Amino acid sequence: MSKKASTGGAQARKSTARPTSKPRAAPDPLLKAVGDRIREVRKERGLSQDNLAYSVPLDRRHLGLIETGRTGATIKTLIKLAVALECEVGDLIPYVEDLLPYADWLGE
């Protein structure tokens, strides 16, 4: 007996493979520096991402994207984060020394 061709009378199996997702873009180094500073202040306050996101309110995944530099925070979000963290908005921006590597990007 011969086997039926895959396009023959037997039903074709459905593929269970996940569709390939597009590769993630590398985080912007300047946004990553800001995100690192936000994470640093958050941890100094002893807050988890969930706690901070709940108090803002902000989706925890969005906060994670900000902290990893994959998206930038708006001024409004920075103000909300500063209020929740009980700090100045400027405390969420990296120190000048940490921004010097990006000086050429900033139009020095």
PyMOL commands that set and color helices and strands:
alter all, ss='L'
color gray80, all
select helices_A, chain A and resi 29-44+49-55+60-67+75-85+89-92+96-102
alter helices_A, ss='H'
color red, helices_A
deselect
rebuild
show_as cartoon
